[in-house]
Structure formats: C-alpha cells, structure tokens
C-alpha cells in the first residue's frame, strides 16, 4: 500500500529540480509531495504527515534556514538541506538551525537517495496516530478527513490544517500565533478564533460548551480527544 511508504516533502522554488526530485524519489519507493516555498510547505504539513523534508536553503521569502529553525521549535522531523553554498560555515550554520544532513548543488540524485535512506534508518519509527476519536466524530490527521457517525464532514483547507495541527499536539496548548505559523493561515488572531468556532460546530454536540476543542484563557486552544 502506498500509505505505508515513507512520505517526503520536497521544498524548492526551482520548478525543474522540484519536478525531477519528485519523479526520481517516487521511482525509488517514496511518496513525494512538493512545495514551492516555506508558506506552501506549512500548509501541506498542516494536513499531511511526513517522514523527511528535503529543503532548499535559498528561497524567496522565508529562507530555508529560517524555516528549518521554526520547524525545530515543534517537530523532530528529519531535514536534509540543499544549497549551492558550499562553504564550511554555511554547512555548520545549516546544521545549527536543525538540518540533519547537508548536500551541495549540483549533486547526483543517487547520492541524495542514499543520504535520505541513511537518515531514515537512523530515525526511530514512531508512527503517527492514524485516527483521533472525538465523540461521534473521528479525524484522520494524515488525510485531513473528518467523519461523523460514518458520514464524511466537509472541512475547508484551513479547517483541516487547524484540526490536524491540534490533533498532532493533542493535550497540549497551542497559541493563536503558533496555529497561524503551523497552518500558514492568513489573518489575525481573530481569524483563528473564527475557524475554531466553525470547527466546533462540526465536532461538538454543544459548540457553546465544547468538550473536545477547548479554549485555555490567555494561552490558546487545546484538543482533548476521547
């Protein structure tokens, strides 16, 4: 089953290289999702689970270094950094920001493949919980799918990303700022509140007295599954 294959997120603004890596790694038994920049990657990470990130260092907007550093604040997902900068200081800087390995461009795809395989062998297998129970509802963070009494419930892209972020941190309080950063959602803190209100209507028996998606005053939100 393809769902059992390691899932890699390739983040690179170079269309040609991104497409080449997606095809090449797919041929060698990986599921591959591509993102054009850090903002695009955050949206995909909000709804999908990945085993490793192949991350370009130099991208428009948020750099790969800044993105890697932000990932490390909440995740231990392995990061393999790609860059045309081959100086030792650049490599050390990348490793300090959270990269697990570093490969300079141009590179042989075979070397990239071997480095990915080596990283994944070193990482202990900790499969993500595939289904979150929320009373009459169940949620699949890896697919962004919500079911209620066996019937699919429509989630917008932002709702799915928000619920997935909370589900992956079940029992932990996430601030509005963290939720904006993780999901890549545009807008203010108030925009997060609006999305939470909409989610409660879909998962709570009484949205005014939520059992699962709770507000922690002054801190943010927490998901408390069954």
mmCIF file of the C-alpha atoms, coordinates in Angstrom:
data_MODEL
# 
_entry.id   MODEL 
# 
loop_
_atom_site.group_PDB 
_atom_site.id 
_atom_site.type_symbol 
_atom_site.label_atom_id 
_atom_site.label_alt_id 
_atom_site.label_comp_id 
_atom_site.label_asym_id 
_atom_site.label_entity_id 
_atom_site.label_seq_id 
_atom_site.pdbx_PDB_ins_code 
_atom_site.Cartn_x 
_atom_site.Cartn_y 
_atom_site.Cartn_z 
_atom_site.occupancy 
_atom_site.B_iso_or_equiv 
_atom_site.pdbx_formal_charge 
_atom_site.auth_seq_id 
_atom_site.auth_comp_id 
_atom_site.auth_asym_id 
_atom_site.auth_atom_id 
_atom_site.pdbx_PDB_model_num 
ATOM 1   C CA . UNK A 1 1   ? 0.000   0.000  0.000   1.00 0.00 ? 1   UNK A CA 1 
ATOM 2   C CA . UNK A 1 2   ? 1.311   3.450  -0.902  1.00 0.00 ? 2   UNK A CA 1 
ATOM 3   C CA . UNK A 1 3   ? 0.260   4.792  2.518   1.00 0.00 ? 3   UNK A CA 1 
ATOM 4   C CA . UNK A 1 4   ? 2.929   2.560  4.102   1.00 0.00 ? 4   UNK A CA 1 
ATOM 5   C CA . UNK A 1 5   ? 5.724   4.143  2.033   1.00 0.00 ? 5   UNK A CA 1 
ATOM 6   C CA . UNK A 1 6   ? 7.918   6.861  3.581   1.00 0.00 ? 6   UNK A CA 1 
ATOM 7   C CA . UNK A 1 7   ? 6.488   10.279 2.749   1.00 0.00 ? 7   UNK A CA 1 
ATOM 8   C CA . UNK A 1 8   ? 8.922   13.018 1.734   1.00 0.00 ? 8   UNK A CA 1 
ATOM 9   C CA . UNK A 1 9   ? 8.228   16.732 1.407   1.00 0.00 ? 9   UNK A CA 1 
ATOM 10  C CA . UNK A 1 10  ? 10.414  18.458 -1.214  1.00 0.00 ? 10  UNK A CA 1 
ATOM 11  C CA . UNK A 1 11  ? 10.577  22.236 -0.749  1.00 0.00 ? 11  UNK A CA 1 
ATOM 12  C CA . UNK A 1 12  ? 12.310  24.106 -3.576  1.00 0.00 ? 12  UNK A CA 1 
ATOM 13  C CA . UNK A 1 13  ? 11.401  27.136 -5.703  1.00 0.00 ? 13  UNK A CA 1 
ATOM 14  C CA . UNK A 1 14  ? 13.218  25.676 -8.748  1.00 0.00 ? 14  UNK A CA 1 
ATOM 15  C CA . UNK A 1 15  ? 10.415  24.088 -10.789 1.00 0.00 ? 15  UNK A CA 1 
ATOM 16  C CA . UNK A 1 16  ? 12.762  21.873 -12.798 1.00 0.00 ? 16  UNK A CA 1 
ATOM 17  C CA . UNK A 1 17  ? 14.640  20.480 -9.782  1.00 0.00 ? 17  UNK A CA 1 
ATOM 18  C CA . UNK A 1 18  ? 11.463  20.063 -7.745  1.00 0.00 ? 18  UNK A CA 1 
ATOM 19  C CA . UNK A 1 19  ? 9.789   18.057 -10.516 1.00 0.00 ? 19  UNK A CA 1 
ATOM 20  C CA . UNK A 1 20  ? 12.931  15.975 -11.107 1.00 0.00 ? 20  UNK A CA 1 
ATOM 21  C CA . UNK A 1 21  ? 13.214  15.045 -7.422  1.00 0.00 ? 21  UNK A CA 1 
ATOM 22  C CA . UNK A 1 22  ? 9.525   14.219 -7.200  1.00 0.00 ? 22  UNK A CA 1 
ATOM 23  C CA . UNK A 1 23  ? 9.765   11.807 -10.140 1.00 0.00 ? 23  UNK A CA 1 
ATOM 24  C CA . UNK A 1 24  ? 13.104  10.297 -9.103  1.00 0.00 ? 24  UNK A CA 1 
ATOM 25  C CA . UNK A 1 25  ? 12.221  9.642  -5.465  1.00 0.00 ? 25  UNK A CA 1 
ATOM 26  C CA . UNK A 1 26  ? 8.815   8.249  -6.454  1.00 0.00 ? 26  UNK A CA 1 
ATOM 27  C CA . UNK A 1 27  ? 10.574  5.709  -8.665  1.00 0.00 ? 27  UNK A CA 1 
ATOM 28  C CA . UNK A 1 28  ? 12.561  4.523  -5.635  1.00 0.00 ? 28  UNK A CA 1 
ATOM 29  C CA . UNK A 1 29  ? 9.622   3.776  -3.389  1.00 0.00 ? 29  UNK A CA 1 
ATOM 30  C CA . UNK A 1 30  ? 8.772   7.057  -1.706  1.00 0.00 ? 30  UNK A CA 1 
ATOM 31  C CA . UNK A 1 31  ? 5.595   9.054  -1.545  1.00 0.00 ? 31  UNK A CA 1 
ATOM 32  C CA . UNK A 1 32  ? 6.564   12.593 -2.507  1.00 0.00 ? 32  UNK A CA 1 
ATOM 33  C CA . UNK A 1 33  ? 4.765   15.894 -2.021  1.00 0.00 ? 33  UNK A CA 1 
ATOM 34  C CA . UNK A 1 34  ? 6.258   19.101 -3.428  1.00 0.00 ? 34  UNK A CA 1 
ATOM 35  C CA . UNK A 1 35  ? 6.056   22.684 -2.162  1.00 0.00 ? 35  UNK A CA 1 
ATOM 36  C CA . UNK A 1 36  ? 7.334   25.841 -3.842  1.00 0.00 ? 36  UNK A CA 1 
ATOM 37  C CA . UNK A 1 37  ? 8.274   27.752 -0.678  1.00 0.00 ? 37  UNK A CA 1 
ATOM 38  C CA . UNK A 1 38  ? 8.042   27.754 3.117   1.00 0.00 ? 38  UNK A CA 1 
ATOM 39  C CA . UNK A 1 39  ? 4.462   29.043 3.199   1.00 0.00 ? 39  UNK A CA 1 
ATOM 40  C CA . UNK A 1 40  ? 3.328   26.305 0.799   1.00 0.00 ? 40  UNK A CA 1 
ATOM 41  C CA . UNK A 1 41  ? 5.217   23.706 2.870   1.00 0.00 ? 41  UNK A CA 1 
ATOM 42  C CA . UNK A 1 42  ? 3.493   24.808 6.082   1.00 0.00 ? 42  UNK A CA 1 
ATOM 43  C CA . UNK A 1 43  ? 0.070   24.345 4.530   1.00 0.00 ? 43  UNK A CA 1 
ATOM 44  C CA . UNK A 1 44  ? 0.961   20.828 3.422   1.00 0.00 ? 44  UNK A CA 1 
ATOM 45  C CA . UNK A 1 45  ? 2.450   19.963 6.809   1.00 0.00 ? 45  UNK A CA 1 
ATOM 46  C CA . UNK A 1 46  ? -0.787  21.091 8.413   1.00 0.00 ? 46  UNK A CA 1 
ATOM 47  C CA . UNK A 1 47  ? -2.781  18.376 6.669   1.00 0.00 ? 47  UNK A CA 1 
ATOM 48  C CA . UNK A 1 48  ? -0.235  15.630 5.892   1.00 0.00 ? 48  UNK A CA 1 
ATOM 49  C CA . UNK A 1 49  ? 2.346   13.685 7.900   1.00 0.00 ? 49  UNK A CA 1 
ATOM 50  C CA . UNK A 1 50  ? 5.890   13.484 6.502   1.00 0.00 ? 50  UNK A CA 1 
ATOM 51  C CA . UNK A 1 51  ? 8.876   11.308 7.356   1.00 0.00 ? 51  UNK A CA 1 
ATOM 52  C CA . UNK A 1 52  ? 11.530  13.679 5.996   1.00 0.00 ? 52  UNK A CA 1 
ATOM 53  C CA . UNK A 1 53  ? 11.883  17.123 4.418   1.00 0.00 ? 53  UNK A CA 1 
ATOM 54  C CA . UNK A 1 54  ? 14.254  17.904 1.542   1.00 0.00 ? 54  UNK A CA 1 
ATOM 55  C CA . UNK A 1 55  ? 14.656  21.666 1.921   1.00 0.00 ? 55  UNK A CA 1 
ATOM 56  C CA . UNK A 1 56  ? 16.288  24.245 -0.337  1.00 0.00 ? 56  UNK A CA 1 
ATOM 57  C CA . UNK A 1 57  ? 18.340  26.814 1.547   1.00 0.00 ? 57  UNK A CA 1 
ATOM 58  C CA . UNK A 1 58  ? 17.891  29.814 -0.753  1.00 0.00 ? 58  UNK A CA 1 
ATOM 59  C CA . UNK A 1 59  ? 14.234  30.569 -1.464  1.00 0.00 ? 59  UNK A CA 1 
ATOM 60  C CA . UNK A 1 60  ? 12.306  33.802 -1.998  1.00 0.00 ? 60  UNK A CA 1 
ATOM 61  C CA . UNK A 1 61  ? 10.509  34.999 1.110   1.00 0.00 ? 61  UNK A CA 1 
ATOM 62  C CA . UNK A 1 62  ? 11.312  32.908 4.157   1.00 0.00 ? 62  UNK A CA 1 
ATOM 63  C CA . UNK A 1 63  ? 14.680  31.199 3.727   1.00 0.00 ? 63  UNK A CA 1 
ATOM 64  C CA . UNK A 1 64  ? 15.281  27.508 4.240   1.00 0.00 ? 64  UNK A CA 1 
ATOM 65  C CA . UNK A 1 65  ? 17.362  28.321 7.323   1.00 0.00 ? 65  UNK A CA 1 
ATOM 66  C CA . UNK A 1 66  ? 14.545  30.291 8.943   1.00 0.00 ? 66  UNK A CA 1 
ATOM 67  C CA . UNK A 1 67  ? 12.017  27.612 8.019   1.00 0.00 ? 67  UNK A CA 1 
ATOM 68  C CA . UNK A 1 68  ? 14.185  24.818 9.461   1.00 0.00 ? 68  UNK A CA 1 
ATOM 69  C CA . UNK A 1 69  ? 14.618  26.782 12.666  1.00 0.00 ? 69  UNK A CA 1 
ATOM 70  C CA . UNK A 1 70  ? 10.847  27.274 13.016  1.00 0.00 ? 70  UNK A CA 1 
ATOM 71  C CA . UNK A 1 71  ? 10.191  23.570 12.369  1.00 0.00 ? 71  UNK A CA 1 
ATOM 72  C CA . UNK A 1 72  ? 12.604  22.599 15.125  1.00 0.00 ? 72  UNK A CA 1 
ATOM 73  C CA . UNK A 1 73  ? 10.575  24.531 17.681  1.00 0.00 ? 73  UNK A CA 1 
ATOM 74  C CA . UNK A 1 74  ? 7.783   21.949 17.463  1.00 0.00 ? 74  UNK A CA 1 
ATOM 75  C CA . UNK A 1 75  ? 9.000   18.918 15.485  1.00 0.00 ? 75  UNK A CA 1 
ATOM 76  C CA . UNK A 1 76  ? 11.884  16.452 15.175  1.00 0.00 ? 76  UNK A CA 1 
ATOM 77  C CA . UNK A 1 77  ? 11.131  15.545 11.566  1.00 0.00 ? 77  UNK A CA 1 
ATOM 78  C CA . UNK A 1 78  ? 14.446  14.929 9.727   1.00 0.00 ? 78  UNK A CA 1 
ATOM 79  C CA . UNK A 1 79  ? 15.588  17.718 7.394   1.00 0.00 ? 79  UNK A CA 1 
ATOM 80  C CA . UNK A 1 80  ? 18.026  17.283 4.507   1.00 0.00 ? 80  UNK A CA 1 
ATOM 81  C CA . UNK A 1 81  ? 19.115  20.726 3.328   1.00 0.00 ? 81  UNK A CA 1 
ATOM 82  C CA . UNK A 1 82  ? 20.058  21.504 -0.267  1.00 0.00 ? 82  UNK A CA 1 
ATOM 83  C CA . UNK A 1 83  ? 22.176  24.508 -1.171  1.00 0.00 ? 83  UNK A CA 1 
ATOM 84  C CA . UNK A 1 84  ? 24.548  25.924 -3.763  1.00 0.00 ? 84  UNK A CA 1 
ATOM 85  C CA . UNK A 1 85  ? 26.587  27.414 -0.897  1.00 0.00 ? 85  UNK A CA 1 
ATOM 86  C CA . UNK A 1 86  ? 29.455  25.012 -0.237  1.00 0.00 ? 86  UNK A CA 1 
ATOM 87  C CA . UNK A 1 87  ? 31.467  26.912 2.375   1.00 0.00 ? 87  UNK A CA 1 
ATOM 88  C CA . UNK A 1 88  ? 32.049  25.106 5.673   1.00 0.00 ? 88  UNK A CA 1 
ATOM 89  C CA . UNK A 1 89  ? 30.474  27.956 7.657   1.00 0.00 ? 89  UNK A CA 1 
ATOM 90  C CA . UNK A 1 90  ? 27.302  27.649 5.582   1.00 0.00 ? 90  UNK A CA 1 
ATOM 91  C CA . UNK A 1 91  ? 27.134  23.921 6.284   1.00 0.00 ? 91  UNK A CA 1 
ATOM 92  C CA . UNK A 1 92  ? 27.653  24.451 10.004  1.00 0.00 ? 92  UNK A CA 1 
ATOM 93  C CA . UNK A 1 93  ? 25.000  27.164 10.053  1.00 0.00 ? 93  UNK A CA 1 
ATOM 94  C CA . UNK A 1 94  ? 22.504  24.818 8.412   1.00 0.00 ? 94  UNK A CA 1 
ATOM 95  C CA . UNK A 1 95  ? 23.211  22.080 10.923  1.00 0.00 ? 95  UNK A CA 1 
ATOM 96  C CA . UNK A 1 96  ? 22.906  24.542 13.792  1.00 0.00 ? 96  UNK A CA 1 
ATOM 97  C CA . UNK A 1 97  ? 19.459  25.594 12.554  1.00 0.00 ? 97  UNK A CA 1 
ATOM 98  C CA . UNK A 1 98  ? 18.240  21.993 12.709  1.00 0.00 ? 98  UNK A CA 1 
ATOM 99  C CA . UNK A 1 99  ? 19.249  20.222 9.499   1.00 0.00 ? 99  UNK A CA 1 
ATOM 100 C CA . UNK A 1 100 ? 20.173  16.543 9.874   1.00 0.00 ? 100 UNK A CA 1 
ATOM 101 C CA . UNK A 1 101 ? 22.265  16.493 6.713   1.00 0.00 ? 101 UNK A CA 1 
ATOM 102 C CA . UNK A 1 102 ? 23.502  18.904 4.073   1.00 0.00 ? 102 UNK A CA 1 
ATOM 103 C CA . UNK A 1 103 ? 24.010  18.378 0.325   1.00 0.00 ? 103 UNK A CA 1 
ATOM 104 C CA . UNK A 1 104 ? 25.509  20.960 -2.026  1.00 0.00 ? 104 UNK A CA 1 
ATOM 105 C CA . UNK A 1 105 ? 24.249  21.639 -5.540  1.00 0.00 ? 105 UNK A CA 1 
ATOM 106 C CA . UNK A 1 106 ? 24.850  20.313 -8.101  1.00 0.00 ? 106 UNK A CA 1 
ATOM 107 C CA . UNK A 1 107 ? 24.511  16.769 -6.788  1.00 0.00 ? 107 UNK A CA 1 
ATOM 108 C CA . UNK A 1 108 ? 23.941  13.272 -8.080  1.00 0.00 ? 108 UNK A CA 1 
ATOM 109 C CA . UNK A 1 109 ? 20.357  12.099 -7.431  1.00 0.00 ? 109 UNK A CA 1 
ATOM 110 C CA . UNK A 1 110 ? 21.782  8.756  -6.333  1.00 0.00 ? 110 UNK A CA 1 
ATOM 111 C CA . UNK A 1 111 ? 23.733  10.465 -3.536  1.00 0.00 ? 111 UNK A CA 1 
ATOM 112 C CA . UNK A 1 112 ? 20.581  12.256 -2.387  1.00 0.00 ? 112 UNK A CA 1 
ATOM 113 C CA . UNK A 1 113 ? 18.735  8.936  -2.340  1.00 0.00 ? 113 UNK A CA 1 
ATOM 114 C CA . UNK A 1 114 ? 21.456  7.283  -0.238  1.00 0.00 ? 114 UNK A CA 1 
ATOM 115 C CA . UNK A 1 115 ? 21.517  10.170 2.220   1.00 0.00 ? 115 UNK A CA 1 
ATOM 116 C CA . UNK A 1 116 ? 17.730  10.014 2.619   1.00 0.00 ? 116 UNK A CA 1 
ATOM 117 C CA . UNK A 1 117 ? 17.861  6.268  3.214   1.00 0.00 ? 117 UNK A CA 1 
ATOM 118 C CA . UNK A 1 118 ? 20.634  6.691  5.790   1.00 0.00 ? 118 UNK A CA 1 
ATOM 119 C CA . UNK A 1 119 ? 18.720  9.380  7.673   1.00 0.00 ? 119 UNK A CA 1 
ATOM 120 C CA . UNK A 1 120 ? 15.532  7.313  7.769   1.00 0.00 ? 120 UNK A CA 1 
ATOM 121 C CA . UNK A 1 121 ? 17.456  4.291  9.069   1.00 0.00 ? 121 UNK A CA 1 
ATOM 122 C CA . UNK A 1 122 ? 18.723  6.396  11.971  1.00 0.00 ? 122 UNK A CA 1 
ATOM 123 C CA . UNK A 1 123 ? 15.307  7.734  12.896  1.00 0.00 ? 123 UNK A CA 1 
ATOM 124 C CA . UNK A 1 124 ? 13.253  5.508  15.223  1.00 0.00 ? 124 UNK A CA 1 
ATOM 125 C CA . UNK A 1 125 ? 9.905   4.533  13.812  1.00 0.00 ? 125 UNK A CA 1 
ATOM 126 C CA . UNK A 1 126 ? 7.155   6.400  15.639  1.00 0.00 ? 126 UNK A CA 1 
ATOM 127 C CA . UNK A 1 127 ? 4.020   6.018  13.544  1.00 0.00 ? 127 UNK A CA 1 
ATOM 128 C CA . UNK A 1 128 ? 1.546   8.818  13.857  1.00 0.00 ? 128 UNK A CA 1 
ATOM 129 C CA . UNK A 1 129 ? -1.821  8.091  15.403  1.00 0.00 ? 129 UNK A CA 1 
ATOM 130 C CA . UNK A 1 130 ? -3.996  7.472  12.369  1.00 0.00 ? 130 UNK A CA 1 
ATOM 131 C CA . UNK A 1 131 ? -7.387  8.223  13.889  1.00 0.00 ? 131 UNK A CA 1 
ATOM 132 C CA . UNK A 1 132 ? -8.475  10.681 16.585  1.00 0.00 ? 132 UNK A CA 1 
ATOM 133 C CA . UNK A 1 133 ? -11.752 9.933  18.418  1.00 0.00 ? 133 UNK A CA 1 
ATOM 134 C CA . UNK A 1 134 ? -13.962 12.949 19.120  1.00 0.00 ? 134 UNK A CA 1 
ATOM 135 C CA . UNK A 1 135 ? -17.231 11.542 20.384  1.00 0.00 ? 135 UNK A CA 1 
ATOM 136 C CA . UNK A 1 136 ? -19.433 10.786 17.381  1.00 0.00 ? 136 UNK A CA 1 
ATOM 137 C CA . UNK A 1 137 ? -16.659 12.026 15.100  1.00 0.00 ? 137 UNK A CA 1 
ATOM 138 C CA . UNK A 1 138 ? -13.279 10.664 14.048  1.00 0.00 ? 138 UNK A CA 1 
ATOM 139 C CA . UNK A 1 139 ? -10.471 12.601 12.413  1.00 0.00 ? 139 UNK A CA 1 
ATOM 140 C CA . UNK A 1 140 ? -7.546  11.379 10.293  1.00 0.00 ? 140 UNK A CA 1 
ATOM 141 C CA . UNK A 1 141 ? -4.694  13.928 10.620  1.00 0.00 ? 141 UNK A CA 1 
ATOM 142 C CA . UNK A 1 142 ? -2.716  12.288 7.806   1.00 0.00 ? 142 UNK A CA 1 
ATOM 143 C CA . UNK A 1 143 ? -5.614  12.730 5.382   1.00 0.00 ? 143 UNK A CA 1 
ATOM 144 C CA . UNK A 1 144 ? -7.393  15.741 6.828   1.00 0.00 ? 144 UNK A CA 1 
ATOM 145 C CA . UNK A 1 145 ? -10.637 13.710 6.861   1.00 0.00 ? 145 UNK A CA 1 
ATOM 146 C CA . UNK A 1 146 ? -13.420 14.176 9.397   1.00 0.00 ? 146 UNK A CA 1 
ATOM 147 C CA . UNK A 1 147 ? -16.195 11.584 9.747   1.00 0.00 ? 147 UNK A CA 1 
ATOM 148 C CA . UNK A 1 148 ? -19.321 11.872 11.899  1.00 0.00 ? 148 UNK A CA 1 
ATOM 149 C CA . UNK A 1 149 ? -21.286 8.679  12.506  1.00 0.00 ? 149 UNK A CA 1 
ATOM 150 C CA . UNK A 1 150 ? -19.552 7.253  9.461   1.00 0.00 ? 150 UNK A CA 1 
ATOM 151 C CA . UNK A 1 151 ? -20.530 10.162 7.200   1.00 0.00 ? 151 UNK A CA 1 
ATOM 152 C CA . UNK A 1 152 ? -17.834 12.467 5.749   1.00 0.00 ? 152 UNK A CA 1 
ATOM 153 C CA . UNK A 1 153 ? -17.924 16.038 7.042   1.00 0.00 ? 153 UNK A CA 1 
ATOM 154 C CA . UNK A 1 154 ? -16.612 18.726 4.719   1.00 0.00 ? 154 UNK A CA 1 
ATOM 155 C CA . UNK A 1 155 ? -13.624 20.670 6.006   1.00 0.00 ? 155 UNK A CA 1 
ATOM 156 C CA . UNK A 1 156 ? -12.102 23.665 4.288   1.00 0.00 ? 156 UNK A CA 1 
ATOM 157 C CA . UNK A 1 157 ? -8.345  23.584 3.727   1.00 0.00 ? 157 UNK A CA 1 
ATOM 158 C CA . UNK A 1 158 ? -7.767  25.915 6.673   1.00 0.00 ? 158 UNK A CA 1 
ATOM 159 C CA . UNK A 1 159 ? -10.113 23.951 8.964   1.00 0.00 ? 159 UNK A CA 1 
ATOM 160 C CA . UNK A 1 160 ? -8.359  20.689 8.095   1.00 0.00 ? 160 UNK A CA 1 
ATOM 161 C CA . UNK A 1 161 ? -4.920  22.223 8.693   1.00 0.00 ? 161 UNK A CA 1 
ATOM 162 C CA . UNK A 1 162 ? -6.016  23.709 12.007  1.00 0.00 ? 162 UNK A CA 1 
ATOM 163 C CA . UNK A 1 163 ? -7.570  20.489 13.286  1.00 0.00 ? 163 UNK A CA 1 
ATOM 164 C CA . UNK A 1 164 ? -4.554  18.450 12.142  1.00 0.00 ? 164 UNK A CA 1 
ATOM 165 C CA . UNK A 1 165 ? -2.182  20.793 13.975  1.00 0.00 ? 165 UNK A CA 1 
ATOM 166 C CA . UNK A 1 166 ? -4.213  20.476 17.180  1.00 0.00 ? 166 UNK A CA 1 
ATOM 167 C CA . UNK A 1 167 ? -4.575  16.695 16.754  1.00 0.00 ? 167 UNK A CA 1 
ATOM 168 C CA . UNK A 1 168 ? -0.827  16.191 16.400  1.00 0.00 ? 168 UNK A CA 1 
ATOM 169 C CA . UNK A 1 169 ? -0.360  18.098 19.643  1.00 0.00 ? 169 UNK A CA 1 
ATOM 170 C CA . UNK A 1 170 ? -3.331  16.551 21.470  1.00 0.00 ? 170 UNK A CA 1 
ATOM 171 C CA . UNK A 1 171 ? -3.337  17.518 25.115  1.00 0.00 ? 171 UNK A CA 1 
ATOM 172 C CA . UNK A 1 172 ? -1.005  20.464 24.505  1.00 0.00 ? 172 UNK A CA 1 
ATOM 173 C CA . UNK A 1 173 ? -1.998  24.116 24.396  1.00 0.00 ? 173 UNK A CA 1 
ATOM 174 C CA . UNK A 1 174 ? -1.228  25.869 21.111  1.00 0.00 ? 174 UNK A CA 1 
ATOM 175 C CA . UNK A 1 175 ? -1.310  29.646 20.982  1.00 0.00 ? 175 UNK A CA 1 
ATOM 176 C CA . UNK A 1 176 ? -3.053  31.515 18.197  1.00 0.00 ? 176 UNK A CA 1 
ATOM 177 C CA . UNK A 1 177 ? 0.347   32.637 16.898  1.00 0.00 ? 177 UNK A CA 1 
ATOM 178 C CA . UNK A 1 178 ? 1.596   29.034 16.781  1.00 0.00 ? 178 UNK A CA 1 
ATOM 179 C CA . UNK A 1 179 ? -1.521  27.901 14.928  1.00 0.00 ? 179 UNK A CA 1 
ATOM 180 C CA . UNK A 1 180 ? -1.085  30.671 12.358  1.00 0.00 ? 180 UNK A CA 1 
ATOM 181 C CA . UNK A 1 181 ? 2.565   29.670 11.870  1.00 0.00 ? 181 UNK A CA 1 
ATOM 182 C CA . UNK A 1 182 ? 1.912   25.920 11.658  1.00 0.00 ? 182 UNK A CA 1 
ATOM 183 C CA . UNK A 1 183 ? -1.055  26.150 9.293   1.00 0.00 ? 183 UNK A CA 1 
ATOM 184 C CA . UNK A 1 184 ? 0.120   29.097 7.231   1.00 0.00 ? 184 UNK A CA 1 
ATOM 185 C CA . UNK A 1 185 ? -3.320  30.647 7.711   1.00 0.00 ? 185 UNK A CA 1 
ATOM 186 C CA . UNK A 1 186 ? -3.602  34.288 6.746   1.00 0.00 ? 186 UNK A CA 1 
ATOM 187 C CA . UNK A 1 187 ? -5.123  36.829 9.076   1.00 0.00 ? 187 UNK A CA 1 
ATOM 188 C CA . UNK A 1 188 ? -5.079  37.888 12.696  1.00 0.00 ? 188 UNK A CA 1 
ATOM 189 C CA . UNK A 1 189 ? -5.681  36.066 15.974  1.00 0.00 ? 189 UNK A CA 1 
ATOM 190 C CA . UNK A 1 190 ? -9.364  36.816 15.428  1.00 0.00 ? 190 UNK A CA 1 
ATOM 191 C CA . UNK A 1 191 ? -9.256  34.788 12.191  1.00 0.00 ? 191 UNK A CA 1 
ATOM 192 C CA . UNK A 1 192 ? -8.099  31.740 14.202  1.00 0.00 ? 192 UNK A CA 1 
ATOM 193 C CA . UNK A 1 193 ? -10.990 32.242 16.631  1.00 0.00 ? 193 UNK A CA 1 
ATOM 194 C CA . UNK A 1 194 ? -13.446 32.257 13.730  1.00 0.00 ? 194 UNK A CA 1 
ATOM 195 C CA . UNK A 1 195 ? -12.012 28.994 12.350  1.00 0.00 ? 195 UNK A CA 1 
ATOM 196 C CA . UNK A 1 196 ? -12.186 27.373 15.797  1.00 0.00 ? 196 UNK A CA 1 
ATOM 197 C CA . UNK A 1 197 ? -15.849 28.391 16.108  1.00 0.00 ? 197 UNK A CA 1 
ATOM 198 C CA . UNK A 1 198 ? -16.601 26.787 12.747  1.00 0.00 ? 198 UNK A CA 1 
ATOM 199 C CA . UNK A 1 199 ? -14.749 23.610 13.716  1.00 0.00 ? 199 UNK A CA 1 
ATOM 200 C CA . UNK A 1 200 ? -16.690 23.331 16.958  1.00 0.00 ? 200 UNK A CA 1 
ATOM 201 C CA . UNK A 1 201 ? -19.944 23.349 15.030  1.00 0.00 ? 201 UNK A CA 1 
ATOM 202 C CA . UNK A 1 202 ? -18.693 20.283 13.181  1.00 0.00 ? 202 UNK A CA 1 
ATOM 203 C CA . UNK A 1 203 ? -17.262 18.212 16.058  1.00 0.00 ? 203 UNK A CA 1 
ATOM 204 C CA . UNK A 1 204 ? -19.059 19.298 19.240  1.00 0.00 ? 204 UNK A CA 1 
ATOM 205 C CA . UNK A 1 205 ? -22.526 18.325 20.460  1.00 0.00 ? 205 UNK A CA 1 
ATOM 206 C CA . UNK A 1 206 ? -22.799 21.715 22.141  1.00 0.00 ? 206 UNK A CA 1 
ATOM 207 C CA . UNK A 1 207 ? -20.403 24.208 20.478  1.00 0.00 ? 207 UNK A CA 1 
ATOM 208 C CA . UNK A 1 208 ? -21.086 26.760 23.243  1.00 0.00 ? 208 UNK A CA 1 
ATOM 209 C CA . UNK A 1 209 ? -19.788 24.285 25.844  1.00 0.00 ? 209 UNK A CA 1 
ATOM 210 C CA . UNK A 1 210 ? -17.037 22.429 23.950  1.00 0.00 ? 210 UNK A CA 1 
ATOM 211 C CA . UNK A 1 211 ? -15.858 19.071 25.223  1.00 0.00 ? 211 UNK A CA 1 
ATOM 212 C CA . UNK A 1 212 ? -13.037 18.439 22.725  1.00 0.00 ? 212 UNK A CA 1 
ATOM 213 C CA . UNK A 1 213 ? -11.765 21.735 21.304  1.00 0.00 ? 213 UNK A CA 1 
ATOM 214 C CA . UNK A 1 214 ? -11.296 23.878 24.390  1.00 0.00 ? 214 UNK A CA 1 
ATOM 215 C CA . UNK A 1 215 ? -10.143 27.436 24.983  1.00 0.00 ? 215 UNK A CA 1 
ATOM 216 C CA . UNK A 1 216 ? -7.417  27.998 27.554  1.00 0.00 ? 216 UNK A CA 1 
ATOM 217 C CA . UNK A 1 217 ? -7.919  31.613 28.511  1.00 0.00 ? 217 UNK A CA 1 
ATOM 218 C CA . UNK A 1 218 ? -4.935  33.808 27.802  1.00 0.00 ? 218 UNK A CA 1 
ATOM 219 C CA . UNK A 1 219 ? -2.989  30.968 26.186  1.00 0.00 ? 219 UNK A CA 1 
ATOM 220 C CA . UNK A 1 220 ? -4.769  29.487 23.179  1.00 0.00 ? 220 UNK A CA 1 
ATOM 221 C CA . UNK A 1 221 ? -6.520  26.228 22.281  1.00 0.00 ? 221 UNK A CA 1 
ATOM 222 C CA . UNK A 1 222 ? -6.194  22.547 23.162  1.00 0.00 ? 222 UNK A CA 1 
ATOM 223 C CA . UNK A 1 223 ? -7.694  19.403 21.649  1.00 0.00 ? 223 UNK A CA 1 
ATOM 224 C CA . UNK A 1 224 ? -8.758  16.742 24.183  1.00 0.00 ? 224 UNK A CA 1 
ATOM 225 C CA . UNK A 1 225 ? -9.756  13.580 22.296  1.00 0.00 ? 225 UNK A CA 1 
ATOM 226 C CA . UNK A 1 226 ? -11.527 10.607 23.904  1.00 0.00 ? 226 UNK A CA 1 
# 
